[in-house]
Amino acid sequence: MLEQVTVIGAGVMGHGIAQTVAAGGIPVRLYDLAADTLQRAEASINDNLNLYVQQKALSAEQKQQICKRIQYTTDLDDSLLGSGMILEAIPEVPDLKRQLFEKLEERCGPEVIIASNTSTLPLSTLIRHAVHPERYIIAHFINPAPLIPLVEVVKHELTSESALQATVNLLNRIGKSPVVLKREVPGFIANRLQAALLREAMALIEQGVADAPDIDRVIKDGPGFRWAFIGPVETADYGGLDTWKRVLDNLLPDLDKGEKAPETINRLVARNDLGAKTGRGLCSYEGVSVEEQLQARDTSFIKLLQMKQALARSQGS
Ligand SMILES: NC(=O)c1ccc[n+]([C@@H]2O[C@H](COP(=O)([O-])OP(=O)(O)OC[C@H]3O[C@@H](n4cnc5c(N)ncnc54)[C@H](O)[C@@H]3O)[C@@H](O)[C@H]2O)c1
């Protein structure tokens, strides 16, 4: 059984992953290059946990225990001490990941599993020089990692069965919902589905069918309301496949088939209007605090998570 986990990279994903592992009861060492990055990560974890306490998802005592399980370090060797699994969350830059993996190969015994959080990079291209390719796997968390249950697990051709099992066991142990892909495919499953939906959403905006807030409301109050409990495949079965056959035959020829990012997104990116992080994007952020919006988002996710967990308990699953 794993007694210590290392998380490498303390940015958007890494700090949340470290918090998730610690909340699952496992001591974790969080490594990054600079002390100030780790200080920001610690402050973010503290803010996240304060929100859970405020929402009664954790007691103050539980918060203290979680905090005690996380050690912060800028020393790679120190971060690896006693660790049976490394969760890598450094930037999506192939050379950075390759260099890191080479350092890990030199430092870790063959039994240590290395799971990358890459969203898009094929694992086989990052580990060409690995002495132990069988220990590598992808564990793709979704932002915000502590609250979104899904983790996509992707093997490459040489990933060992034991590395796969250990990864799935860890994710189950920390309360995640791992889905193992049968084979590697760009974007895995979640981002492929999201990209298909965003492409059509942008086409509807560009064709003047509706503005962004109404498109979002259609999803939040319509299909998205269902999606917290039933997926698109179940939806088709419940609705009737004869009906869905007609829907698909009638509609698919009319859907957007663009192969590049939509024009509206290109235009905004060229102006550096990148959304919440620059205060301008597809939605309006005038007079609103993005910080407060993110807190409101996380509060909703906490409540949904609590409700789903309570329902699962009452249904005995
Ligand atoms: N942001 C998301 O929504 C999201 C979602 C799922 C997966 N991912 C993936 O997770 C990974 C991390 O993304 P992020 O958004 O957290 O990035 P980020 O830029 O927020 O954080 C990356 C961190 O890694 C650190 N770092 C860089 N090189 C390092 C090294 N050699 N050793 C240790 N630390 C190093 C940086 O200092 C930074 O703190 C990427 O592969 C990304 O594709 C991101």
The ligand as an SDF file (V2000), in Angstrom:
LIG
                    3D

 44 48  0  0  0  0  0  0  0  0999 V2000
   -4.9700   23.8820  -16.0250 N   0  0  0  0  0  0  0  0  0  0  0  0
   -5.8700   22.9350  -16.3240 C   0  0  0  0  0  0  0  0  0  0  0  0
   -7.0900   23.1850  -16.3480 O   0  0  0  0  0  0  0  0  0  0  0  0
   -5.4140   21.5290  -16.5970 C   0  0  0  0  0  0  0  0  0  0  0  0
   -6.3590   20.4960  -16.5320 C   0  0  0  0  0  0  0  0  0  0  0  0
   -5.9360   19.1620  -16.7000 C   0  0  0  0  0  0  0  0  0  0  0  0
   -4.6020   18.9090  -16.9810 C   0  0  0  0  0  0  0  0  0  0  0  0
   -3.6980   19.9410  -17.0660 N   0  0  0  0  0  0  0  0  0  0  0  0
   -2.2740   19.5940  -17.2990 C   0  0  0  0  0  0  0  0  0  0  0  0
   -1.6090   19.6380  -16.0490 O   0  0  0  0  0  0  0  0  0  0  0  0
   -0.2410   20.0280  -16.2510 C   0  0  0  0  0  0  0  0  0  0  0  0
    0.0410   21.2540  -15.4010 C   0  0  0  0  0  0  0  0  0  0  0  0
   -0.8110   22.3000  -15.8090 O   0  0  0  0  0  0  0  0  0  0  0  0
   -1.0830   23.5750  -14.8810 P   0  0  0  0  0  0  0  0  0  0  0  0
   -2.2430   24.2750  -15.4920 O   0  0  0  0  0  0  0  0  0  0  0  0
   -1.1200   23.1600  -13.4650 O   0  0  0  0  0  0  0  0  0  0  0  0
    0.2540   24.4140  -15.1470 O   0  0  0  0  0  0  0  0  0  0  0  0
    0.8310   25.6440  -14.2840 P   0  0  0  0  0  0  0  0  0  0  0  0
    1.6460   26.4320  -15.2420 O   0  0  0  0  0  0  0  0  0  0  0  0
   -0.2520   26.2990  -13.5140 O   0  0  0  0  0  0  0  0  0  0  0  0
    1.8000   24.9310  -13.2090 O   0  0  0  0  0  0  0  0  0  0  0  0
    2.9620   24.2610  -13.5710 C   0  0  0  0  0  0  0  0  0  0  0  0
    3.9350   24.3380  -12.4030 C   0  0  0  0  0  0  0  0  0  0  0  0
    5.0600   23.5110  -12.7080 O   0  0  0  0  0  0  0  0  0  0  0  0
    6.2190   24.1770  -12.2380 C   0  0  0  0  0  0  0  0  0  0  0  0
    7.3790   23.6300  -12.9430 N   0  0  0  0  0  0  0  0  0  0  0  0
    7.8400   23.9140  -14.1830 C   0  0  0  0  0  0  0  0  0  0  0  0
    8.8990   23.1330  -14.4760 N   0  0  0  0  0  0  0  0  0  0  0  0
    9.1150   22.3550  -13.3920 C   0  0  0  0  0  0  0  0  0  0  0  0
   10.0690   21.3540  -13.0810 C   0  0  0  0  0  0  0  0  0  0  0  0
   10.9970   20.9740  -13.9360 N   0  0  0  0  0  0  0  0  0  0  0  0
   10.0160   20.7720  -11.8670 N   0  0  0  0  0  0  0  0  0  0  0  0
    9.0480   21.1300  -10.9620 C   0  0  0  0  0  0  0  0  0  0  0  0
    8.1230   22.0690  -11.2170 N   0  0  0  0  0  0  0  0  0  0  0  0
    8.1510   22.6780  -12.4240 C   0  0  0  0  0  0  0  0  0  0  0  0
    5.9530   25.6430  -12.4870 C   0  0  0  0  0  0  0  0  0  0  0  0
    6.7870   26.4360  -11.6510 O   0  0  0  0  0  0  0  0  0  0  0  0
    4.4730   25.7500  -12.1370 C   0  0  0  0  0  0  0  0  0  0  0  0
    4.2790   26.0610  -10.7720 O   0  0  0  0  0  0  0  0  0  0  0  0
   -0.0840   20.2450  -17.7510 C   0  0  0  0  0  0  0  0  0  0  0  0
    0.4010   19.0750  -18.3360 O   0  0  0  0  0  0  0  0  0  0  0  0
   -1.5110   20.5380  -18.2060 C   0  0  0  0  0  0  0  0  0  0  0  0
   -1.7320   20.2200  -19.5710 O   0  0  0  0  0  0  0  0  0  0  0  0
   -4.0720   21.2450  -16.8510 C   0  0  0  0  0  0  0  0  0  0  0  0
  1  2  1  0
  2  3  2  0
  2  4  1  0
  4  5  1  0
  4 44  2  0
  5  6  2  0
  6  7  1  0
  7  8  2  0
  8  9  1  0
  8 44  1  0
  9 10  1  0
  9 42  1  0
 10 11  1  0
 11 12  1  0
 11 40  1  0
 12 13  1  0
 13 14  1  0
 14 15  2  0
 14 16  1  0
 14 17  1  0
 17 18  1  0
 18 19  2  0
 18 20  1  0
 18 21  1  0
 21 22  1  0
 22 23  1  0
 23 24  1  0
 23 38  1  0
 24 25  1  0
 25 26  1  0
 25 36  1  0
 26 27  1  0
 26 35  1  0
 27 28  2  0
 28 29  1  0
 29 30  1  0
 29 35  2  0
 30 31  1  0
 30 32  2  0
 32 33  1  0
 33 34  2  0
 34 35  1  0
 36 37  1  0
 36 38  1  0
 38 39  1  0
 40 41  1  0
 40 42  1  0
 42 43  1  0
M  CHG  2   8   1  16  -1
M  END
$$$$
